[in-house]
């Protein structure tokens, strides 16, 4: 892709003239800090069941090992179980593997683990994010 500063005025005009008129122009860029996860509404239901005393973290709150540990404690899930489930050495491993995941998504996965009795293996690689 050619940077705009390298184009002379005639090249810019020529490119605009070659743009199909029936294509809608993008006038607004989606810059929301709220990622959309497929299971977000399911997580809200699980939170109402298991964490009714707490409000879920906002979507913009990043994962932090200390906060992640607090949510596991609130759900009565042992840290060792969470680490073994994902073959993590520490909570920081989860953050390193999922750098753009907010704390709320982590809590959602922990809620699913709680709902399954903490017995089944959570496969974070299968979680899809809506775009």
N, C-alpha and C positions, 0 to 999 in steps of 0.2 A: 504494500500500500504506500502511495506517495504522500509525503507530508504536504500539507497545504502551503507552507511557506516556500516550498520548492517549485510550485506551479506558477506560471505567469497567468495574467488575467484572461487571456484568450483560451488557455487550457481549461480554466475553471468554467468559463461560459460554455465551451464546447461540451464539457461533461454534463452540465446542467441541461443542455438541450437534448442530450441523448438519454436522459432519464425518462422512463415510461411515465406518462401522466396518470395512468390508472392505478399506480402503486401509491398507497397512502404514505405520507411522510410521517416520520416519527417526530413528534413535537415535544414529547415529554419522556424523560428517561426514568425508569423505575429505580429509585435509590433507597427503598425502604430497608431498614435494618432488621425487619421481621422476616426471617426465612420461613418458607412454607413447607412443613413436613407433612407427609401423607397421613401420619398417625396423630396429628396434633389434637384433633377432636377426641380421639380415643384416649389420649393421655389426659385430657381434661376430665373425662369421665372417671378414669382411674384415680385421678387426684381427688375428686369429690368423695371417692370411696375410702381411700387410704390416707389422705392428707387433708381432711376437712378442716383441721385447725390452722392450716398454713395456706398462704397464697403462693402460687407457683412463681418462680423468678420471671422477670420480664424477658422477652425474646432477645433484647439487646445485651443482656448480661453474659459476659464470656465465662467459659469454664475456668474454674480455679480449684486446685486440689483440696484446699481447706473447705471451701463451700461444697464441693462434691462429697467430701467425707461427712459433712453435716447432714446432707440429704440422705445419704445411705443410712446414717444413724437414725434419722427420723422415720425411715421406712423399715428399720430393724433388719437391715441387710448387712451381714458381715463384710468388711472390706476384703477379706481373704476370698469370699465367694465371688465378689465382683471381679477381682483380679484374676482368679482362676477361670472364670467364665470366658473372659476375652483374651486369656493368655498374656495379661499385662503384668509388668513388673511393678508399676506404680500408677496412680491416677494421672500422673503427668504423661505416661505413655498414651492414654486415651486422648489427651489434649493434643499431643504431637501427631497422632494418626488422624485426628478430626479437628484441624485447627480452626475451621470456620463454624463449628457447632457451638451453639449457645448452651448455657447451663440448663435451660429449660428442656432441651432435647435430651441431655444426659439424664435429667430427672425422669423424663418420659420413658427412657429405656429401663431405668431402675424401677419405675412403676410397673412396667410389663414383667420384669423379673419377679417382683413381689406378687403380682397377680398370678403368675405361673407357679407360685410356691417356692421360688428360688431354686427349683430343681433343673429346669431345662436350660440349655445353653443359648444365650442370646447371641445372635449372629449379626453384629453391627454392619457387616459388609453387605447385607441384604437390604438395609434401610434405604429407601429411595426418597429423594427430595423432589417435590414438585417445583417446576420452574415457572 
